Amino acid sequence: MEPQGRILDGNLETLGLQATLKMLALSGKTGVLSVTSGQERLAILLENGHIIDLEEPGTPAPDLIDMFRLLGRIPRQQVHELRQLSGSNPTTAMAIMVQWGLITQADLQARIEFRVIQAISRAVRWERGRFEFHRDISALHARVGAQQPLNVDHVLLESLRLADEWGRTGPLSLSRLTVARWMPQPEFKGDVSGLGLNRDEISVLCLSNGQFPLNAISYALTIAEPQVAIIMQKLLELGLIEVVDARLETELERSLVNLLTQSQHQLSQDNRPSPEQRMLVLVRTMGTCINGLLAHHATYARALRGRGELSHVEVNRYLTATFGPQLAQLQREFPRMEEIVRFEDGHLEFRDIESLDRVVRGQELADCLWDAVCLFSQLMQRVFDRVLADEVGKSRVGRQFEDLWAAFLREIDEEIERHTRRRAATRAHTERGAHGRHPADTFSSGASYAYEVAPDQRRRFN
C-alpha cells in the first residue's frame, strides 16, 4: 500500500534535486520533499510551490543562543529565560528575540533563507539517492513566525553558486561538521586585536571553543560555509585552534589502528624464508597496507564528505586521480615496476610481483623485488601523509596517528636495513670473488652499511 499523502518519488540519478524542486514549484505544490543520499537526509517544506523552511534530520540544531551570547548579542541575564522559552529550536529562539527587540524581523527572514541555501547547496551535489514528496500539512502548521516564502529559482541559483565555492576551496582538511577548539597561547593576554585578524576571523575564532561545528558557526555569523572553512584553515595554520571532531576522530582512530595492527601482524609472520621470500613478505605487507589506506580514504576523504551516496566509479576516479601521479613518479625512479604495479578500480594492483619468480631468476629477481620494496616503502609513506593531512589536518589526533605510524614504520625500516646490509654483503662477496679474493674476506653479516636508497628518499624518525 502506498504511504498516505505520497504523490511523488524517484531516484536522484533519474531526476536530480534541482529538477524536482523546479517541477514542484511550477505546479504550486504544498507539502514536504524528503531527500536521502547515503547517511545524508533533508526535508524541504513547500507551500504553494515556495520554500518556507527546511529540516536536516539527524543533524543537531545549532545552539544559536549560546553563540549569540559569546558574540555579545544577547545579554547574559536573558540567556536562561530565552532557553527556557525556546528549548533547542533556533527558529523559535529567533522569533522570541524579534519580540524582545534583540534582532529584527528582516534578520530572522535572512537567517532562514541563509540556512535553506546552505543546506540545499550541499544537496544539489548529491547524484545518488532517493526523494519522496508528501502532502504533510501538519509539518507546515508547526512553523513558527510569519516568515516569507522563498522563491525556488532564487534559492537554487544561490545554492549552485555556493556549491561552486566549496569546489574552489582546494584541499582543506575540514568538513561542515568539523569542530575546533582554541589552542593554548601563553603569550596571549586577551587582546585579539594583536593577532592580526579581521572582524570575520575574530568572530570565527571566538566561536571555535570546541562546542560548535563549522556549519553552526556559519549560521550564527551568516558567513557561507566555504568561507568559514577557509578562515578556520588559516586559524589552524596560525596555531590558534585545533580540530576536535569527536565522532570523526573516533571512527578514524578505530579504522587506522585496526589497519596498523593487521599490517604489523602480517609483517611478524617470519619463518626465516629465503631473502627473496622475505622481500616478498615485506612487499605484500606494504601493498596490503596501502590498499587499506585507500579503502579507508574512500570513506573519510574530505572531498567525498557531504556528497551523499557516491558510486564506486566516482570514488575510484577520485582515488586514482589523487594517488596515481604519486605512483607514476616513483615508477620513473624504479622503471622495473612500470608494468608490474598499477592502480585498478581504486586499489593498488601488484599480483604480478607474486609471480616474478616464474619470469626472472637469480640476481635479476632479487633486484626486481628490491625495487618493489623501495617503491612500496615510499608510496606507503606518501599515501599516509596525504590521507592524514586531508582527513584531520594539524590536530592533536593527527599527531597521535603519526606516532602510531612511526612505530610501524620503524619495523619496516629495520627490515629494509637488514636487506640493505645483506645486498651490500652479497655485492662485496661478488666483487672480491671477481678479484680472486678468498670467500673468508667477505663482509660479516653484522657490519653496518649505508642505504642503497638515495638520501632524499630515506625516512628518519625522531
Helices and strands as residue ranges (DSSP letters): E 6-11, H 17-26, E 31-37, E 40-47, E 50-55, H 64-70, H 76-86, H 90-100, H 105-123, E 130-134, H 137-141, H 152-168, E 180-182, G 192-195, H 199-207, H 214-221, H 225-237, E 241-243, H 246-268, H 275-300, G 302-304, H 312-333, G 335-337, E 342-344, E 347-349, H 351-354, G 356-358, H 362-391, H 396-434, G 439-441, G 455-457
